Amino acid sequence: MENQRRVKELAEKYGAENCIVIIGGSEADSAALAAETVTAGDPTYAGPLAGVPLGLRVYHAVESEFKESVDADVYDEQVGMMEMVLDVDAIVEKMREIREQYTQF
Amino acid sequence: MSYSVIKGSSYVLVHAPDMVLHNGTTQTTEMILNPNSEYLKELPKSLRTFEQAVNYLPNQVYIGNHKPEELKKVAQPWYDKDVADAKREGKFGEIMPQDEFIGLIKISDVFDLVNLEKEFTASVKAKLTAHPLIKDELVARLKDGDDIADIEHAINDQHAEALMHDGKLVGCVKRAHDVDVNLNAHVMFENLVTKASGILAALHLCAKNNINPEDVDYVLECSEEACGDMNQRGGGNFAKAVAELSGFVNASGSDVRGFCAAPAHTLISASSLVAAGTFKNVVVVSGGCTAKLGMNGKDHVKKGIPILEDVIGGFAVLISENDGVNPIMRNDIVGKHNVGTGSSPQAVIQSLVTEPLDRGSLKITDIDKYSVEMQNPDVTKPAGAGNVPEANYKMIAAIGVKRGELEKTDMVSFMEKHGMEGWAPTQGHIPSGVPYIGFARQEMLEGNINRAMVVGKGSLFLGRMTNLFDGASIVIEKNPGKVEESKGVSEEEVRNLVAETMRDFASHLLKD
């Protein structure tokens, strides 16, 4: 809830077109839920983003778009192990679906 | 280096279906926000009976009647497959039904805050009299009970918390102060539940391991509740409160907190206290909580799964002086998550697993079993939280690959050999590293394994005081059978040394 409030405030302050959300959730479904929240609005209608479709650009930390835009050594140090652990394909697929459907930028 | 040993352990569960409905925070929050929700309507139909909770394989593993390895042989989910030989009594403890536990809450109350209805008191008194561990002096604390009208008055007019059983009002917990929120009926109820389940674990620790309660020197309690008043909200001391009613007359104690990582921190403290010679027998104990009952209930009900988070957990471990037999606590192979470690999963696993192993010149494959966050996947998977122990084993294996100790193709076989399926209820600190200690001790005494590592992790940010993550770990090792000899020198030895020196000196003088 607190995170939803922060995302909403940041998008209002800097403009939704200037914000990117990076998600680190370990499961494809939970990552997709978070991605849906910052794009289409909170699907559980429980938090500040209920009915607020911010349409933000959203990526998971294991997606190539993020990986290629950061320092390779830092990425390996911070995310390298989790890349081996997570179901990267499932996460990428879910994240793409959400972006295609709801991202406005 | 001197070490301490694990002299015994116990594991208890309390089946508490009415507390799921009335005291689990998922449910109490829903009652405030959406009192007419479909979830609240459907929930009572999804509750399990006591027999169903007993027949559940993960619960039977928790109390020691089945080994963790047996979980792998049964296809998940487990909730629809009863255990044929399930029993309430376990090798490590028991599964207590709710009515008896409500009686134990009354027994645990030393401030006359708990009132139980007369008929209910009589029925529970008969059951607890028959309980092998609840001695007469404890049963006597139930007294004769109160009129239901007085209980209703306390609830309706004096903010008491209702105690329900089988959907019926059977008693209440009164507030301990009329203004102080830290002593209101809700907080007193939660704290008494933690105390009572801690006492149950302590009683089983002594009974199952042939321990004289009078030999216990010190108690460290590591639950996630706080007792105190408005001037010292978490003042404590659950440890001493549990010790008092568990017969530990020669013990003092104190509480250790650290969210879910607290049991691992506490094991490190206890083993160091014994290894240093400060105390001979230190009990690590914790009861469970009602707040987390039915925590993932919404997902379970939505998917037609019974409410599996219907049990309160508890455990106790006795750490004692090295006897040359029981498994040793390697308090020199300890992992901790430092302030500067960082919160990436990689940094966390390195600090908790590989750094201590490096210090002990061990490889990740030298640990036979890793006891990580042993949450039951039957509970977490349908709630979208995945298989928690499996994720931990994957991370340990992946670090092994990065360090060149494992081939990537060996990750799956590593996880099968060094990992386990989870069986512990999602009670925060209860699944965190400690559920395997009982089995580890047994396997090491039987010579089946040499080393295990207890890894506990905690989400400190939930308390909003720091954004830091936390964790602690310690290696348990089969006892090599050598007991450290006393480092002190006796008077006799000093006399002999002096005499020898004098003789040497005299012989030199004679030569000169």
Interface residues (C-beta under 8 A of the other chain):
Chain A: S26 E27 D29 S30 L33 E77 Q78 V79 G80 M81 M82 M84 V85
Chain B: G342 S344 P345 Q346 A347 I349 G384 A385 G386 A391 K394 M395 A398 I399 V401 K402 K408 M411
